[in-house]
Amino acid sequence: MRGNTIELLKPGIAFSVVITVIPGLLSAGKIPSLALVAATLVGTLLVAMSSFAYNQIIETRTDSMMDRTRNRPLVTGKLPLWQAHALAFVLLVFGTYLLWVQSTPLAAGIALFSFVYYLLIYTLWLKPTTVQSTVLGGVCGAIGPMIGEAAIANRVGMPGIMLFLLLFLWQPPHFWALAIARREDYRKANFPLLPVLKGIPETLRSMIFYQWLLVVATIAVPLLGLAGWIFTVPSLFSSLVTLLLIYRMRKDASASSAMKVFFASIAHNLVWHAAFSVDAAVGILRD
């Protein structure tokens, strides 16, 4: 039962969402209290896990068509549907309540908006119908920094907007790399992803385009006075490494090459989040 619950809630992936909140918490030029940090991170974690559970509830049929997802607990019947509904609902209510009461209502509202967008806009509408679902769906995946800034400053300003933009631009190359590696799976489930409908060359051109936009956005962060060299150097370097690997895929677009880009983008994501957080913390302590 424990393994099935973990598979339903995907706490590892939810934790990756929580990581994106941390730079936002440090973006207001002051160190947040431990109570605020804990409430914001735990609340975000609970809402994220609820959204992943509801995603599997919605996609049980298509999950059964794909090799990657056909052993999920709702597909195999190892976890009853009513238990999944009950657990997801409790996590959503408690996570939203924790953010509202212990953080700020604005942070709770942004988290709830992300939840609704992910399930109603992305999962039910965009993903089954449009090749641009990866881009448009990036809105909900990029909202973590805004939750963090809303928690510490009770507003969303330029830091939260720029951090949102970095995450938004990071997502298309990241997920298209996985889609290239798993394109036959997505074809079986009739998901109109870019590699399935437009082919790998067109997907690579789009990946290169968005990765270059990410490079430009990374450079814009210090130019706007939002960070210094501690953020810029490692973030720009890791972004360019990912870009180089995407260019190399034009000669070798195998699944293994695609997964190299996929994991390189994960590393890049961790690097720039850590770099921004350290840069912000150093700035706060210096002041």
N, C-alpha and C positions, 0 to 999 in steps of 0.2 A: 504493500500500500504506500509506503514512504517513497519508494522509487517512482511509482506512478504519479504521486503528488508533485514530486520534483520535476518530472517530465512535463506535467501540465502547467506548472507555474514558471518554469524556466528561470530560477533564481540567479543563475550565472549571467544570462543575458540581461535580466532586470538589473543586476549589479552594474553592468556596463552603462545602463541608463543613469543610474545613481551617480556614477563617476562624472557625468557631464554636468551635474548640478554644482559640483564643488567649485569650479572657476567662477560661477555666478555668485556663490556665497562670499567670495573674496573680492568681488569686483567693486565694492562700494568704498574701498579705502579704509576698512576697519575690520578687526578680527571679530567674527560672530561668536556668541556664547556657545558653549558645548551643548546646552539644552536646545538651542535653535538649530544647530547643525544636526543633532540627533533626530529631532522631530522632522526636519525637512527631508533628510536622507531616508529615514524609515518610512515616512509618509509616501514619498515618491516611489520607493521600492514596492510598497504594498499596492499602490495604484498600477504600477507597471506589471507586476505579477498578475493582477486581476485582468489586465488587458490581454496578456498572453493566454490566459485561461479561456477568456471569451473568444479569442481568435480561434482557438482549437475547437471550441464548441460550434462556431460558425462554419469552420472549414473541415469538419469531420469527413464529409463526402469526398472532397478533393484530396484531403490527406490520404485517404485510402487508395488513391490512384498513383501515388508517388512513392518510389522506393525509399526516399529519404524520410518519409513521414508515416508510412503505412503501419508502423509498429507503435505509434503513439497510443496512450491508454484509452482514449475515447474511441479510437478506430477499432482496437482489439476488444473493447468491452471490459477491460480490466478495471476501469474506473467508471462507475455509473454516472450517467449524464446529470442526474439531480444533485449528486455530490459536487460535481464540477461547478454547476450553477450556484449552489449554496456557498461554496468556498470562495468563488470569484466575487460574489456579491458582498460577502462579509469583508473581504480584503479591500474592495473598492470603498465601502462605507467607512471603514475604520481608517484607511489611508487618507481619504478626503477630510474626515473629521480631524485627524491629527494635524494635517497641514493647516486647516482653517483655524483651529483653536491654539495650537502651539507655535505655528509659524505666522502666516498672514492669510486673510481671505483671498487676496490676489494670487498668492502662490497656489492655494487650493483650487481656485478657478482656472488657472492656467493648466494645472495637472489634469483637471477634469475635462477641459477642452481637448487636451492631447488624447485622453482616453476615448472621447466621443469621436474625434477625427479619425483615430486609428481604426476603430471598429466600423463606424457608419460610413465614413467617407472613403477611407482606403480599402478596408477588407471587403465590405459589401458592394462598393460602387467601382472604385478605380481599378483595383487589382484584377477583377474579372473582365473589364471592359476596355481598358486603354493601355497602349504601349508606353504612355507617359506616367504610369502608376508609380514607378520607382522614383521619379522626380517629384511629382505632386505629393506622394506619400511621405516624402522627407520632412514635411512640416511637423508632423507629430514626433518624429525621431530626433528633431533638432531643438526641441523646446526646453530641454533640461536646464540650460544656463539661465533661461528666463525665469524658471521656477526658483533657482538659486538667488538671482538678483531681487526678485519680488519678495523673497523671504527676508533678506537682509536690509533692503532699502524701501520696501513697499512700493516699488515702481519698476518699470523696465525702461532703461535708457540705452545709450550707445553701447556700453559694454555688453549688455545682454543681447542686443541686436546683432552686434558683430560676432559674438560667440555663436549665436543662432545661425548666422550666415556661414560660418566655417563648417559647422556640423551639417547644414543643409547641402553645401557643395561637396562635402566629403562623401555623402551617402551614395550618390549614383555610381561612381566608379567602383565603390566597395561592393555594392549589391549586384551590379552588372557582372563583376568578376565571378561571383558565385553563380549567377544565372548562366554564364557561359559554361562553367564546369558542370552545372546540373540542368542544362537546357532540355535534355530529353525527358527528364522528370517533369519539368514545367510544361512541356509539350503534351505529355500524357494527361495532365490535369487541365489542359486547354487555357492556361494562363497566357495572355498575349504580351509576354515580356519581349524586350527589344531583341535579344539574341534569337528568340524563337521566330518572330515575325520579320525582322529586318536583316538578320544574319550577323555573323561575327564581325566582318569589316566595318559595318555601320555602327555596331556597338562599340568597337574600339575607337572610332572617331569621336563618338559621344563621350566615352570615358576620358579621352585625351582633352577634349574641350572643357569638361567640368573639372578635371584635375588642374588644368592651367588656371581656370577661374579661382580654384582654391589657393594656388600659389599667389595670385594677385591679391586675394583677400587676406592671406597671411601677411604679406608685405604691408597691407593697408593698416593692420592692427597697430604696429608701432608708429606709423605715420600719423595716426589719429591720437597718439599719446596714451594708448590703452595698455601698452606693455613695452618692455625694453629688450635688450639683447638676450637675456636669459630665456625669454619666450621665442624670439625671432630666429636665432641661430639653429637650435635643434628642430624647431617646427618646420622651418623652410627646408632644411636638409632632408628630413624624413619625407616631406611632401615631394621633393624632387626625386628621391629614391623610388617612391611609388610611381611617379610619372615615367621614370626610365624603364621600370619593369613593364608598364603598359605599352610603351613604344616597342619593347622587345617582343611583345605578344603579336605584333604585326608579322613577325617571321615564324613564331611558334605559338599558335592559339590553342594548344592542348589544355586539357583539364588541369594538369599539374601546373602549367604556367599560370593559368587563371587563379588557381588556389594560392600561388606565390603572391600574386597581386592582392588577393583577398586578405591574406595574413599580414602582408606588408602594410596594408591600409589600416588594419587593426592596430599594429605597432605604432603607426603614425598617429592614430587617434589618441592612443595612450600617451605618446610623447608630448603632443601639444597641449593636452589637458594638464599633464604634470608640469610642463614648462610654464604654462600660464599661471597655474596655482602658485608655483614657487616664486615666479616673478612678482605676482601680486603680494604674496606674503613678505617678500624682501622689501618691497616698496612700503608696505604698512609699517614694518619694524623700523625702517630707515626714517620714516616720518615721525 
